[in-house]
Amino acid sequence: MDSCVFCDIVAGVAPAHRLLEDRHTLAFLNVAPATTGHALVVPRRPAEGLWDLDEEEHAQVARAPAGWRGCCLLRWPRLG
């Protein structure tokens, strides 16, 4: 797979406002947010899409936001 912007962000080559990360995933703010705090969660391993991840990797990406919820609510309380 050729390098992509997400690969470059994970590698630290492309700039991004990193929010949280762990061994398997990285969350960062979207450059074209639909709403305040719109973030993306990506796997650290390159993949063209979710269907290219194995079952465990998919689960890690899906679980990441729930594991970080308390931290984010403390940092960014609900607006409005």
Secondary structure by P-SEA (a helix, b strand, c coil): ccccaaaaaaacccccccccccccbbbbbbcccccccbbbbbbcccccccccccaaaaaaaaaccccaaaaaaaaccccc
